[in-house]
């Protein structure tokens, strides 16, 4: 008896206790079925109560009916007895739970017992209150069918009697129904072979062989091949390549199927518990849960346990072995924040494979994809695909992005009208252009061509800094040729000079011309990072601190846009912690964020700017020869007061910008006026500027502000005149602005 009552759910226990309390309060001696019905209706969140309410059973009507019954009942007692019908109902409840393979007994089973026995007083009450018992029976039958742990085998003919026990009930194993056997030879026939990842698979095997905490979790960016590692493990087990795991099976859990149909409390727990029992009884079984974070909160309903809490005891005792896979963000948010769950798993970081490793992977899978699409991929095409994936999809990860292109090309070729047997470069460009919307010209654009024209492009947009531009292009060519340290950033520079000489503008133009991406530049204003606590904005706060789950400016950008310029503007204003961060970036080419994820700067250009030694620039032009060398040395001395020598020594070049002369400022003024007239033209107004305007603008501008002074003068003196012309554009279609008495007038 004790074994049976241990299976009672809290709802059922409360219902039985309330039925006894009702009898005592009513000064009666016996618990009758009508008292059970009242107690079930009182459990508002239970399955039985919901079904009774849907059928039209009202608490008010039942209270009135009970009041009439109490008036003609027995003498009071302190210890009520169970009527014979009540005992039979309880027995029927147990039988119903057993028939449906439930490991629990709840309110729906007790209601099933009542409807099977059909006591006279309840039948009379239903008839009196117009409750259709047959409809209630049908609803309960459907509910019990939904809460069966494993659906009945399709070959079984179900008995119309919904509550009868059937000992010959043919039930599938939970593992067979809710999981896929990855070691099954038939399944593996249609799978692509897994290439590489020997180190990660070996680490998984080591953790699986432990006595306790033998549950590895693969953590990495989307697309790096976490699930493929488990597939590779299963393939090696099937081939008997792993002695310690011979005869083992790897089951991939389908959590959606496990949850489906478990709308009521207790049914999900029953399904999952059965699956755990089967894993426990099959020692050579390994459970694989892809997207491991989804077990947190899954299946919980009205206060019941979720999948994570149900799994914890079995994982802690080493009764079952489980492999998980999730991303860094989800691991940080859901697993790491639950210490009890985190300590049951052993974390394995899965890094993005290198370009060479991805080439080996593509060479291994190209035959499988070629056979599927009826095409051939040459080694040259594999190399071309790798280059395109690296350049045009920096926010995605190898090998997934390269395999996606390979698959896309094959599908595109197969759908062409003409027969295509061998993939060509032109076909790759067409397929990629159609899939992404990137123009074919942009796809054809290669880094070698960009570097060839880069100096001309930069000199056209940034004036009077030709020597600096030549040095920058030299370093970029050196990095592209592979002569520079590949572990460091692509290039790193410190731009020093007074305000308005083009330091920030040159960084923007490098980003635009060299990377040409959607977000080629990240500008970090170091005046916002004067305090130590602000450094956490870049990489994230440690676990447990405020802002732990917030977005991180630098980490998120580099992760999603690795091919970009990272600009640390006015570095002298930054806290020393930022300098320490830069030391690591410039020396190692990578850092780890608060989640422990590695951030690589190998494809980034790091630029620092500073106004250090600006008083030196106010003395006039540096000129040439020894004077220029002397002033550069003085600037370096000024930098040493604000930057540590080891930081400056790690930079590829320190570029000293001199003040802009009048002729250069006039050129800049003309350039900005041309841009302004083009914007006005789009408003329907043709505006001409007289030749002397640029010189007057330079004369009115503060020369120490450089190009920024020109912007300010145009905003204050030219734009108000144009604004009046635009407002009057209904009458004026063209206008001319000229100089008058060191001012400007509209003609």
C-alpha positions in Angstrom: 0.0 0.0 0.0 2.8 2.3 0.9 4.4 1.7 -2.5 1.2 2.8 -4.2 0.6 5.9 -2.1 4.2 7.0 -2.9 3.0 7.4 -6.5 0.2 9.8 -5.6 0.8 13.3 -7.0 0.4 16.4 -4.7 -2.9 17.2 -6.3 -4.3 13.8 -5.5 -3.0 13.8 -1.9 -4.6 17.2 -1.3 -7.9 16.0 -2.9 -8.0 13.0 -0.6 -7.1 15.0 2.4 -9.9 17.6 1.6 -12.5 14.9 1.1 -11.7 13.6 4.7 -11.8 17.1 6.1 -15.1 17.7 4.4 -16.6 14.5 6.0 -15.3 15.6 9.4 -16.6 19.1 9.0 -20.0 17.8 7.9 -20.1 15.5 11.0 -20.4 12.4 9.0 -18.8 8.9 9.3 -18.1 7.8 5.8 -16.3 9.1 2.7 -18.6 8.7 -0.2 -17.8 9.2 -4.0 -19.7 12.6 -3.9 -17.1 13.8 -1.4 -14.3 12.7 -3.8 -16.0 14.6 -6.6 -16.2 17.8 -4.4 -12.5 17.5 -3.5 -11.5 17.0 -7.1 -13.4 20.1 -8.1 -11.7 22.0 -5.4 -8.2 21.3 -6.9 -8.5 24.1 -9.4 -5.2 23.6 -11.2 -5.6 19.8 -11.6 -6.6 18.0 -14.7 -9.7 16.5 -13.2 -11.0 20.0 -12.0 -10.5 21.4 -15.5 -12.4 18.6 -17.1 -15.3 18.9 -14.6 -15.6 22.6 -15.2 -15.5 22.1 -19.0 -18.3 19.6 -18.6 -20.5 22.1 -16.7 -20.0 21.0 -13.1 -20.4 24.1 -10.9 -19.1 24.4 -7.3 -22.3 26.2 -6.2 -24.5 23.4 -7.4 -22.3 20.7 -5.8 -22.3 22.6 -2.4 -26.1 22.8 -2.5 -26.4 19.1 -3.3 -24.0 18.2 -0.5 -25.9 20.4 2.0 -29.1 18.4 1.3 -27.3 15.1 1.7 -25.7 16.1 5.0 -29.1 16.8 6.6 -30.2 13.2 6.3 -26.8 11.5 7.0 -25.1 9.6 9.9 -23.8 10.5 13.3 -20.6 12.4 13.4 -17.1 10.7 13.8 -13.5 11.9 14.1 -12.1 9.1 11.9 -14.1 8.7 8.7 -14.3 5.4 7.0 -14.2 4.7 3.2 -17.4 3.4 1.6 -17.1 0.3 -0.5 -17.7 2.3 -3.6 -14.9 4.7 -2.6 -12.5 1.8 -2.2 -13.4 0.5 -5.6 -12.9 3.9 -7.1 -9.4 4.1 -5.6 -8.6 0.7 -7.0 -9.9 1.7 -10.4 -7.7 4.8 -10.3 -4.6 2.6 -9.7 -5.6 0.2 -12.5 -6.1 3.2 -14.9 -2.7 4.6 -14.2 -1.1 1.2 -14.7 -3.0 0.6 -18.0 -1.6 3.9 -19.4 1.9 3.1 -18.2 2.0 6.1 -15.9 4.5 6.0 -13.0 2.2 8.4 -11.0 -1.4 8.4 -9.9 -3.2 11.7 -10.1 -6.6 13.4 -10.1 -7.5 12.3 -13.7 -7.1 8.6 -12.6 -9.4 9.2 -9.7 -12.0 10.8 -11.9 -11.7 7.8 -14.3 -12.5 5.5 -11.3 -15.6 7.6 -10.5 -16.8 7.5 -14.1 -16.3 3.7 -14.2 -18.1 2.9 -11.0 -20.9 5.6 -11.7 -22.2 5.9 -8.1 -25.9 6.6 -7.9 -25.5 9.9 -6.0 -23.1 11.2 -8.7 -25.3 10.0 -11.6 -28.3 11.7 -9.9 -26.3 14.9 -9.4 -25.1 15.0 -13.0 -28.7 14.4 -14.2 -30.1 17.1 -12.0 -27.5 19.7 -13.1 -27.6 18.7 -16.8 -24.0 17.4 -16.9 -23.4 15.0 -19.8 -21.5 12.0 -18.4 -20.7 10.6 -21.8 -19.1 13.9 -23.0 -17.0 13.9 -19.8 -15.9 10.4 -20.4 -14.8 11.2 -23.9 -12.9 14.2 -22.8 -11.1 12.2 -20.1 -10.3 9.5 -22.6 -8.6 12.0 -24.9 -6.7 13.5 -22.0 -5.4 10.2 -20.8 -4.3 9.4 -24.4 -2.3 12.6 -24.5 -0.7 11.9 -21.2 0.5 8.4 -22.1 4.3 8.3 -21.7 4.8 6.6 -25.1 2.0 6.5 -27.6 0.6 3.1 -28.2 2.1 1.1 -31.1 0.2 1.7 -34.3 -0.1 -2.1 -34.7 -2.1 -2.4 -31.5 -5.9 -2.4 -31.7 -7.0 -0.3 -28.8 -9.9 -1.4 -26.6 -12.9 0.9 -26.6 -13.0 0.5 -22.9 -10.6 3.3 -22.1 -9.9 2.5 -18.5 -9.3 -1.2 -18.6 -5.8 -2.6 -17.9 -4.2 -4.6 -20.7 -1.2 -6.6 -19.7 -0.3 -7.3 -23.3 0.0 -3.6 -24.0 2.7 -3.2 -26.7 4.7 0.0 -25.8 7.8 1.2 -27.7 10.9 2.1 -25.7 11.2 5.8 -24.9 14.7 5.8 -26.5 13.3 4.4 -29.7 10.5 6.9 -29.8 12.1 10.1 -28.6 15.7 9.7 -29.7 17.6 8.7 -32.8 20.3 6.1 -32.7 23.3 7.8 -34.3 25.3 4.5 -34.4 22.7 2.8 -36.5 24.4 1.6 -39.7 21.3 2.4 -41.9 21.3 6.0 -40.5 25.0 6.4 -41.2 24.7 5.4 -44.8 23.1 8.8 -45.7 25.4 10.9 -43.5 28.4 12.9 -44.7 31.7 11.6 -43.3 33.2 13.6 -40.4 36.7 14.8 -41.2 39.2 15.9 -38.5 38.3 17.0 -35.0 40.4 14.1 -33.6 41.5 16.1 -30.5 37.9 17.1 -29.5 36.6 13.5 -30.1 39.5 12.1 -27.9 38.6 14.6 -25.2 34.9 13.5 -25.3 36.0 9.9 -25.0 38.1 10.7 -21.9 35.3 12.5 -20.1 32.8 9.7 -21.0 35.2 7.2 -19.4 35.2 9.0 -16.0 33.4 7.4 -13.0 31.6 10.7 -12.1 30.9 13.9 -13.9 31.2 11.9 -17.1 29.1 14.3 -19.2 30.9 16.5 -21.8 29.3 19.6 -23.1 30.6 21.0 -26.4 30.6 24.8 -26.4 31.3 26.9 -29.5 30.0 29.4 -32.1 27.2 28.3 -34.4 28.6 26.5 -37.4 32.0 25.3 -36.0 30.9 21.7 -36.0 29.8 20.8 -32.5 27.1 18.3 -33.6 29.5 17.0 -36.2 31.9 15.9 -33.4 29.1 13.7 -31.9 28.4 12.4 -35.4 32.1 11.6 -35.8 32.1 9.9 -32.4 29.1 7.7 -33.5 30.8 6.8 -36.8 34.0 5.7 -35.0 32.0 3.7 -32.5 30.2 1.9 -35.4 33.6 1.1 -37.0 34.9 -0.2 -33.6 37.7 2.5 -33.7 37.3 3.3 -30.0 38.2 0.4 -27.7 36.7 2.0 -24.6 33.3 2.6 -26.3 32.9 -0.7 -28.2 29.3 -1.8 -28.4 28.0 1.6 -27.2 25.1 3.5 -28.7 24.7 7.3 -29.0 21.1 8.5 -28.9 20.2 12.0 -30.1 17.3 13.3 -28.0 14.4 15.0 -29.8 13.2 17.3 -27.0 10.3 18.6 -29.0 8.8 15.1 -29.4 9.4 14.5 -25.7 7.4 17.6 -24.8 4.7 17.2 -27.4 1.3 16.3 -25.9 2.4 16.8 -22.3 0.1 19.7 -21.6 -0.8 18.5 -18.1 1.2 18.3 -15.0 3.1 15.1 -14.4 3.0 13.7 -17.9 6.3 15.2 -19.1 8.1 14.1 -15.9 6.8 10.6 -16.5 8.1 10.5 -20.1 11.5 11.8 -19.1 11.8 9.6 -16.1 11.0 6.5 -18.3 13.7 7.6 -20.7 16.2 8.0 -17.8 15.3 4.6 -16.4 16.0 3.0 -19.8 19.4 4.8 -20.1 20.2 3.6 -16.5 19.3 0.0 -17.4 21.4 0.2 -20.6 24.9 1.0 -19.4 26.3 1.2 -22.9 24.0 4.0 -24.0 25.0 7.7 -24.3 22.4 10.5 -24.6 23.2 13.4 -26.9 21.2 16.7 -26.3 21.8 19.3 -29.0 21.1 22.8 -27.9 21.6 21.7 -24.3 20.3 25.0 -22.9 16.8 24.2 -24.0 16.4 21.6 -21.2 16.3 24.6 -18.8 12.6 25.3 -18.3 11.5 22.7 -20.8 8.4 20.7 -19.8 7.7 22.6 -16.6 4.1 23.4 -16.1 2.4 25.0 -13.1 5.3 24.5 -10.7 6.4 21.1 -11.9 10.1 20.3 -12.5 11.8 21.1 -15.8 14.0 18.7 -17.8 17.2 20.1 -16.3 16.1 19.5 -12.7 14.8 16.0 -13.5 18.2 15.1 -15.1 20.4 16.5 -12.4 20.2 13.6 -9.9 21.0 10.9 -12.5 23.8 13.0 -14.0 25.3 13.7 -10.5 25.4 10.0 -9.6 26.9 9.0 -12.9 23.9 6.7 -13.6 23.6 8.0 -17.2 26.1 9.6 -19.6 25.1 12.7 -21.5 26.8 14.8 -24.2 25.5 18.3 -24.6 26.1 21.0 -27.3 25.4 24.7 -27.1 26.7 28.1 -28.0 28.8 30.4 -25.8 25.9 32.8 -25.3 23.4 30.2 -24.3 25.9 28.4 -22.1 26.6 31.6 -20.3 23.0 32.6 -20.0 21.4 29.2 -19.0 24.0 26.7 -18.0 26.7 28.7 -16.3 24.1 30.7 -14.3 22.9 27.4 -12.8 25.8 26.2 -10.7 24.2 22.9 -9.9 23.7 22.1 -13.6 27.1 23.4 -14.7 29.1 21.3 -12.3 27.5 18.1 -13.7 29.1 18.8 -17.1 32.7 19.1 -18.3 33.1 22.0 -20.7 34.9 21.4 -24.1 35.5 24.6 -26.1 35.1 24.0 -29.8 37.1 26.6 -31.7 36.6 27.5 -35.4 38.9 25.4 -37.5 41.6 27.1 -39.5 41.5 27.7 -43.2 43.8 24.7 -43.8 41.7 22.5 -41.5 38.5 23.6 -43.4 40.2 22.8 -46.7 40.8 19.2 -45.5 37.1 19.0 -44.4 35.9 20.3 -47.8 38.1 17.8 -49.6 36.6 15.1 -47.5 32.9 16.0 -48.2 33.1 17.3 -51.8 32.5 13.8 -53.2 29.4 13.4 -51.1 28.0 16.8 -52.2 29.1 16.3 -55.8 27.3 12.9 -55.9 24.1 14.5 -54.5 24.1 17.4 -57.1 25.6 15.5 -60.0 28.7 17.8 -60.3 32.4 17.8 -59.7 34.4 20.2 -57.5 38.0 20.6 -58.3 40.7 21.5 -55.7 41.0 24.9 -57.3 37.3 25.5 -56.7 37.6 24.4 -53.1 40.4 27.0 -52.6 38.2 29.7 -54.3 35.2 28.8 -52.1 37.4 29.1 -49.0 38.6 32.6 -50.1 35.1 33.8 -50.8 33.7 32.4 -47.5 36.5 34.1 -45.6 36.1 37.5 -47.3 32.3 37.8 -47.7 31.0 36.0 -44.7 33.1 37.2 -41.8 30.2 36.9 -39.4 29.8 33.2 -40.0 32.2 30.4 -39.0 34.2 27.7 -40.8 33.5 25.0 -41.8 29.8 25.8 -41.9 30.0 28.8 -44.2 32.3 27.1 -46.7 30.1 24.0 -46.8 27.0 26.2 -47.3 28.6 27.8 -50.4 29.6 24.3 -51.7 26.1 23.1 -51.3 24.6 26.3 -52.8 26.8 26.1 -55.9 25.9 22.5 -56.5 22.1 23.2 -56.2 22.4 26.2 -58.5 24.3 24.2 -61.1 21.8 21.4 -61.1 18.9 23.8 -61.6 20.5 25.4 -64.7 19.0 24.5 -68.1 22.4 23.5 -69.5 24.2 20.4 -68.4 27.0 21.3 -66.0 29.4 18.6 -64.9 32.3 20.6 -63.5 32.0 23.7 -61.3 33.8 26.8 -62.6 34.7 30.2 -61.0 32.1 32.1 -63.0 29.4 29.6 -61.9 30.5 30.1 -58.2 30.2 33.9 -58.6 26.7 33.6 -60.2 25.4 31.3 -57.5 26.8 33.3 -54.7 25.5 36.6 -56.1 22.0 35.1 -56.5 22.0 33.7 -52.9 23.3 36.8 -51.1 22.4 39.7 -53.3 26.1 40.8 -53.5 26.9 42.0 -57.0 29.2 39.9 -59.1 31.7 42.7 -59.4 32.0 42.9 -55.6 32.5 39.1 -55.4 35.2 39.3 -58.1 37.0 42.0 -56.1 40.1 40.5 -54.6 42.4 41.8 -51.9 45.4 41.9 -54.3 43.5 44.2 -56.6 42.4 46.4 -53.6 46.0 46.7 -52.4 47.2 47.7 -55.8 44.9 50.7 -55.9 44.7 51.4 -52.1 47.3 54.1 -52.0 45.6 56.1 -54.8 42.2 55.7 -53.2 43.5 56.9 -49.8 45.5 59.8 -51.2 42.4 61.0 -53.1 40.3 61.1 -50.0 42.9 62.1 -47.4 45.1 65.1 -48.5 48.7 66.0 -47.7 49.5 62.7 -45.8 51.1 60.8 -48.7 54.1 59.6 -46.7 51.9 58.1 -44.0 49.6 56.5 -46.5 52.6 54.9 -48.3 53.8 53.4 -45.0 50.4 52.0 -44.1 49.9 50.4 -47.6 53.4 48.9 -47.2 52.5 47.2 -43.9 49.2 45.9 -45.3 50.9 44.4 -48.4 53.5 42.9 -46.1 50.8 41.3 -44.0 48.9 40.0 -47.0 52.1 38.4 -48.4 52.4 36.5 -45.2 55.7 38.2 -44.1 54.2 39.6 -40.9 53.4 37.6 -37.8 50.2 35.9 -38.6 49.2 35.6 -34.9 49.1 39.4 -34.5 46.5 41.8 -36.0 46.7 42.4 -39.7 48.4 45.7 -38.9 48.5 48.1 -36.0 49.2 51.9 -36.1 49.3 54.9 -33.8 48.2 58.1 -35.5 49.5 61.2 -33.7 48.8 64.8 -34.6 46.8 67.9 -33.8 43.0 68.0 -34.2 41.6 68.1 -37.7 44.5 66.7 -39.7 42.8 63.6 -40.9 43.6 60.9 -38.3 40.1 59.6 -37.8 39.2 60.3 -41.5 42.2 58.1 -42.6 41.0 55.3 -40.4 37.5 55.5 -41.9 38.9 55.6 -45.5 41.1 52.5 -44.8 38.1 50.6 -43.5 36.0 51.6 -46.4 38.6 50.9 -49.1 40.2 47.8 -47.7 37.3 45.9 -46.1 34.2 47.3 -47.9 31.9 45.4 -45.5 28.6 46.2 -43.9 30.4 47.4 -40.7 34.0 47.9 -41.6 34.8 50.3 -38.7 34.3 50.2 -34.9 35.2 53.5 -33.3 35.7 53.5 -29.6 35.9 56.9 -27.9 38.4 56.4 -25.1 36.9 59.4 -23.2 34.1 56.9 -22.3 36.6 54.5 -20.8 38.4 56.7 -18.2 37.3 54.5 -15.3 38.3 50.9 -14.6 34.7 49.6 -14.4 34.0 50.9 -18.0 36.5 48.3 -19.4 33.8 45.6 -18.8 31.8 47.3 -21.6 34.3 46.0 -24.1 34.5 42.4 -23.2 31.7 41.9 -20.7 31.4 41.8 -16.9 32.5 38.6 -15.0 29.8 36.1 -13.9 27.7 37.4 -11.0 28.4 41.1 -11.7 26.0 43.7 -12.9 25.9 43.6 -16.7 27.0 40.0 -17.0 24.4 39.2 -19.6 24.6 42.6 -21.5 26.1 43.0 -24.9 29.8 43.8 -25.1 30.9 46.4 -27.7 34.3 45.1 -28.7 33.7 41.4 -28.2 30.4 41.4 -30.2 31.9 43.4 -33.1 35.0 41.4 -33.5 33.1 38.2 -33.3 30.6 39.2 -36.0 32.9 41.5 -38.1 36.4 40.2 -37.8 37.5 41.9 -41.0 37.3 45.5 -39.9 39.2 48.5 -38.5 39.2 48.8 -34.7 39.7 52.5 -33.8 40.7 53.5 -30.3 40.2 57.2 -30.5 42.2 59.5 -28.2 43.9 56.6 -26.4 45.6 58.9 -23.9 42.2 59.3 -22.2 41.7 55.6 -21.6 42.2 53.8 -18.2 45.4 51.8 -17.8 43.3 48.6 -17.9 42.5 49.4 -21.6 46.2 49.7 -22.2 46.7 46.2 -20.7 44.0 44.9 -23.0 45.7 46.4 -26.0 49.0 44.9 -25.0 47.5 41.4 -25.2 45.7 42.2 -28.5 48.9 43.5 -30.2 51.1 40.7 -28.8 48.9 37.6 -29.0 46.4 38.8 -31.6 43.6 37.4 -29.5 41.9 37.9 -26.1 39.1 36.1 -24.2 35.9 37.8 -23.3 34.0 37.4 -19.9 32.5 34.1 -21.2 35.9 32.6 -21.9 35.4 32.8 -25.6 38.5 33.6 -27.7 38.3 36.7 -29.9 40.8 36.7 -32.8 42.1 40.0 -34.2 44.0 38.2 -37.0 41.9 39.8 -39.7 41.5 43.2 -38.1 43.5 46.4 -38.3 44.0 48.1 -35.0 44.5 51.9 -35.0 45.1 54.2 -32.0 44.9 58.0 -32.2 46.3 60.6 -29.9 46.7 64.4 -29.7 49.9 64.0 -27.6 52.5 66.7 -28.1 50.0 69.0 -29.8 51.9 72.1 -28.5 54.8 71.0 -30.8 52.6 71.2 -33.8 51.5 74.8 -33.1 55.0 76.0 -33.7 54.6 75.6 -37.4 55.4 73.1 -40.1 57.8 70.4 -39.4 59.5 70.9 -42.7 62.0 68.3 -43.9 65.3 66.7 -42.9 66.7 67.0 -39.4 63.9 69.4 -38.2 61.2 66.7 -39.1 63.3 64.0 -37.4 63.8 66.1 -34.3 60.1 66.9 -34.0 59.1 63.2 -34.5 61.5 62.3 -31.6 59.9 65.0 -29.5 56.4 63.6 -30.2 57.6 60.1 -29.2 58.9 61.5 -26.0 55.5 63.1 -25.3 53.9 59.8 -26.1 56.0 58.0 -23.5 54.4 60.2 -20.8 51.0 58.7 -21.6 51.7 55.3 -23.1 53.9 52.5 -21.8 57.0 51.8 -24.0 56.0 48.1 -24.4 52.7 49.2 -25.9 54.4 51.5 -28.5 57.0 48.8 -29.3 54.2 46.4 -30.3 52.8 48.8 -32.9 53.7 48.3 -36.6 54.2 52.1 -37.1 53.7 55.4 -35.3 52.4 57.9 -37.9 53.0 61.5 -37.1 50.5 63.9 -38.8 51.7 67.5 -39.3 49.4 70.5 -39.5 47.7 71.1 -42.8 49.0 74.1 -44.8 46.7 76.7 -46.4 46.8 75.1 -49.8 45.7 71.7 -48.4 42.9 73.4 -46.4 41.6 75.1 -49.5 41.5 71.7 -51.3 39.6 70.3 -48.4 37.2 73.2 -48.4 36.5 72.7 -52.2 36.0 69.0 -51.6 33.4 69.7 -48.9 31.7 72.3 -50.9 31.3 69.9 -53.8 29.7 67.4 -51.5 27.4 70.0 -50.2 26.3 71.1 -53.7 25.6 67.5 -54.6 23.3 67.1 -51.6 21.5 70.3 -52.5 21.1 69.1 -56.1 19.1 66.1 -54.8 16.7 68.7 -53.3 16.1 70.2 -56.7 18.3 73.3 -56.4 21.4 73.9 -58.5 24.0 75.9 -56.6 27.3 77.3 -57.9 30.1 78.5 -55.7 32.5 81.2 -56.8 36.2 80.4 -56.9 37.3 82.5 -54.0 34.8 81.0 -51.5 37.2 78.2 -50.4 40.0 80.6 -49.6 37.6 82.8 -47.6 36.3 79.8 -45.7 39.9 78.9 -44.8 40.6 82.5 -43.7 37.5 82.5 -41.4 38.3 79.1 -39.9 40.5 78.5 -36.9 43.6 76.9 -38.4 44.4 75.0 -35.2 41.1 73.0 -35.8 42.2 71.9 -39.2 39.5 70.3 -41.3 37.1 70.5 -38.4 37.3 74.3 -38.5 36.3 74.2 -42.2 33.2 72.1 -41.3 32.3 74.6 -38.6 32.7 77.6 -40.9 30.5 76.0 -43.7 27.9 75.2 -41.1 27.8 78.7 -39.7 28.2 80.8 -42.8 27.3 78.8 -46.0 24.5 76.5 -44.9 22.1 79.3 -43.6 22.3 81.0 -47.1 21.6 77.7 -48.8 18.7 77.0 -46.4 17.0 80.3 -47.4 17.5 79.3 -51.1 15.9 75.9 -50.5 12.9 77.4 -48.8 12.5 79.8 -51.7 13.2 77.1 -54.3 9.6 77.3 -55.7 10.7 80.6 -57.2 14.5 79.9 -57.5 15.8 76.9 -59.4 19.5 78.0 -59.5 21.6 80.1 -57.2 25.2 81.3 -56.9 27.1 82.0 -53.7 30.0 84.5 -53.8 32.2 86.4 -51.4 31.6 89.9 -50.2 33.6 91.8 -47.5 35.0 88.5 -46.0 31.4 87.2 -46.0 29.1 85.3 -48.3 26.0 86.4 -50.2 23.4 84.7 -52.4 23.1 85.9 -56.0 
